[in-house]
Amino acid sequence: MTVGMENFILVFLSVLVSCAAVQPPNIVFIVADDLGWHDVGFRNPHMKTPNIDKLATEGIIFESAYVQPYCSPSRTAFMSGMFPFKVGMQHNVLSDVQPACVPLNYTFLPQELKKLGYATHIVGKWHLGFCKWECTPTYRGFDTFFGYYSASEDYFNHSKGANLDYRDNKLPAWDYRGEYSAYTFTQKAIDIINQHNVSQPLFMYLPYQNVHGPIEVPEKYYNMYPNVLNEGRRTFSGMVSALDEAVGNVTSVLKEKGLFDNTLILFTADNGGPVEAYASNWPLRGGKHTIWEGGTRGTSFMYGAGLKKTKTTYNGMMHAVDWKPTLVSAAGGSPETTIDGISHWESIRNGNPSSRTEFIYNLDDFEPAMEGHAAIRVGNYKLILGYPGTPDGWHEPMNKTKDDIYDSIIYLKGDFPARLYNLHSDPAERYNLAPKKPDVVDQLRARIEDYRKQMVPALYPPGDPASNPKNFGNVWSPGWC
C-alpha cells in the first residue's frame, strides 16, 4: 500500500470517527405561563431578568412568533404541530372535570424525539387533559413526569380547591407542600440533568407555573421591586424574577454537567399576558384571552447549539405549530408531512426569511367564543371577524398606579364587524383599514372560509361528576372517562 493511500485511509477513518462522535443537541423547551410581551428585561428595563436576557440577547429573539390566546390550545400546538381548530382544542382551556384530552391519534413531540434516541422528560404543567391515563404525559412520549395536570393551583400547597394536583410520574406528590413550585421544578430538572446518561441526547420540556395566577411569590422576589406601587404588579414582577432565577439555575447545571455547549434552548410564553392580572404586553393591543397581538404574539427566543447567526432578532413569521417540526429538524430528524407546522430550523439558524406566509389565529364557533371568533394573518395583513376577545386596549405596566381601568368589548356574535390591520406599519393595531380596503377584507375572508372547511367542533364537553377528587383520595386523578 502506498503512503498516499495510507494517508487517505487515515483521513477517511478520522472523518468517520468525528462524525460518529457528533451527537444530536440536547433540547430544553421552556414555557413561561402567562408571560407578557413587555414582562422581560430585554424589552422592559424595569424587569429584573438577567439570565433570560443573557440567553435572549446572545441568541435569537423572535419578533413575530405567535401562540394561541389560551393555555391548552397553545400547548396542543406545541406538542402536536396542529392548529387547535383542526383538533377540537380551539375553545378556552380544558377544565379538571371535563372528560376530554387532545385526541390520542396525534403524535406528540417527545414521541418523535424518542424515535431519534432522545431521553424525554417533562417537569411542570401539562393541561392537555387527564381524565384517563392514556391522556397523561408518560403515555404520550415522556419517560418521566413531575408536575401538575391542570392550572391555577396554589404555588405553595399545590392544590386546586382542597384537592392536590401534583404528580411524581403516576403517584400523588404530597411531600412538597410549603415549597414554591419554581423551586421544586428546578430541583427536579437539576436531578434529571445530573442523572442523565450523557451518551444519549436529552429532551427536557419545562413548562413552569410562573407567572400564571394565583399571584404568589416568596418575599425576597417581591422585595426586588420596591418602586412598584401596585401590589399586584409588584408581586407579579417578583414572580418573573423567580422564573428568571430558575432558568439561570438550570443553565448552570447544564454547564456543570458538560452539556451546555451542545444544548439548544427554546423559551416561549404560551399566550399573551393577562393585563387584568398585572401582566403587560405594551405596546401591543389587548392580552390573554384575545386574538389581538397582545394575546397572541409571544415573548420567545432561541439560544445554543446549531445556531449560526446569533445576537440578533428574527422577524420571520412563525406559529406555535412550527416548534414541533423545527425541533425535530434541529435533532436531525425528518418532520412529519401531515401536520400544520413548518420547520424553520434552517431559516432560523442562518437568519434566512421565514417560509410561513399565513396562519390562523383562531377559529371558534362555540358559544360564547371567549378567546376570539376568527382571525387570520396573510403577509402583513391581519383580519379579525366578529368578537376579538376581551380585554381590549393598550396598557402600560402598572408600576406607578394602584388602579387601572380596562377597555372591554361587548360580545358580538358572528363575523361582523370586520377589522383589518397592516401589522408591518401598525403592529399595535390602532388603525382599522377595513373601510378603506374592502378588497383585502374580501380576500382574507375567503381564506378564512377555506380554513373553516377544515374546522372540527370544539371538544368541550360538560363536566363529569366522576371526576370528583374525593373518589381518588382528594387528588385530581385520571381513571374516570
TAHU-V918089 format. One record per backbone hydrogen bond with DSSP energy under -0.5 kcal/mol. CO is the residue of the C=O (numbers start at 0). NH is the residue of the N-H. Records with the same first field share a line. If there is no record, write none. Layout:
CO: NH ; NH
//
This chain:
1: 5
2: 6
3: 7
4: 8
5: 9
6: 10
7: 11
8: 12
9: 13
10: 14
11: 15
12: 16
13: 17
14: 18
15: 19
16: 20
17: 21
18: 21
25: 263
26: 28 ; 203
27: 29 ; 265
28: 205
29: 267
30: 32 ; 207
31: 34 ; 269
35: 38
39: 42 ; 43
43: 46
46: 48
48: 52
49: 53
50: 54
51: 55
52: 56
53: 57
54: 58
55: 58
58: 310 ; 311
59: 301
60: 62 ; 313
61: 299
63: 65 ; 317
64: 297
65: 319
68: 288
69: 73
70: 74
71: 75
72: 76
73: 77
74: 78
75: 79
76: 80
78: 108
80: 339 ; 340
82: 85 ; 86
83: 86 ; 87 ; 88
84: 455
87: 458
89: 91
94: 97
96: 463
97: 99
99: 130
102: 105
107: 110 ; 111
108: 112
109: 113
110: 114
111: 115
112: 115 ; 117
113: 116
118: 202
119: 142 ; 143
120: 204
121: 145
123: 147
127: 101
130: 478 ; 479 ; 480
131: 134
132: 135
135: 138
136: 139 ; 141
143: 121
144: 168
145: 123
146: 166
147: 125
148: 126
153: 157
154: 180
155: 177 ; 178
157: 164
158: 153 ; 160
159: 162
162: 159
163: 475
165: 172
166: 146 ; 168
167: 170
170: 167
171: 173
173: 176
175: 178
177: 179
179: 182 ; 183
180: 184
181: 185
182: 186
183: 187
184: 188
185: 189
186: 190
187: 191
188: 192
189: 193
190: 194
191: 195
192: 195
195: 197
196: 199
200: 118
201: 26 ; 203
202: 120 ; 204
203: 28 ; 205
204: 122 ; 206
205: 30 ; 207
206: 124
208: 211
209: 32
213: 215
217: 220 ; 221
218: 222
220: 223
221: 224
224: 227
226: 228
229: 233
230: 234
231: 235
232: 236
233: 237
234: 238
235: 239
236: 240
237: 241
238: 242
239: 243
240: 244
241: 245
242: 246
243: 247
244: 248
245: 249
246: 250
247: 251
248: 252
249: 253
250: 254
251: 255
252: 256
253: 258 ; 259
254: 257
258: 261
259: 262
261: 25
262: 264 ; 304
263: 27 ; 265
264: 302
265: 29
266: 300
267: 31
272: 274 ; 287
273: 276 ; 278
274: 277
279: 37
280: 283
284: 293
286: 289
291: 294 ; 295
292: 295 ; 296
294: 271
295: 66 ; 297
298: 268
299: 61
300: 266
301: 59
302: 264
303: 306
307: 309
311: 60
313: 62 ; 63
317: 65
318: 321
319: 322
320: 324
321: 325
322: 326
323: 327
324: 328
325: 329
326: 330
327: 332
328: 331
329: 24
332: 334
343: 347
344: 348
345: 349
346: 350 ; 351
347: 350
348: 307 ; 308
356: 378
358: 360 ; 376
361: 374
367: 369
368: 371
369: 389
372: 363
373: 384
374: 360 ; 361
375: 382
376: 358
377: 380
379: 422
380: 377
381: 420
382: 375
383: 418
384: 373
386: 372
387: 290
390: 286
391: 406
392: 285
394: 281
396: 398
397: 229
398: 228
406: 391
411: 386
414: 385
416: 385
418: 383
419: 432
420: 381 ; 422
421: 425
425: 428
429: 431
430: 432
432: 435 ; 436
436: 440
437: 441
438: 442
439: 443
440: 444
441: 445
442: 446
443: 447
444: 448
445: 449
446: 450
447: 451
448: 452
449: 452
450: 453
451: 454
457: 459
461: 98
463: 466
464: 467
467: 470
468: 471 ; 473 ; 474
469: 472
473: 163
//
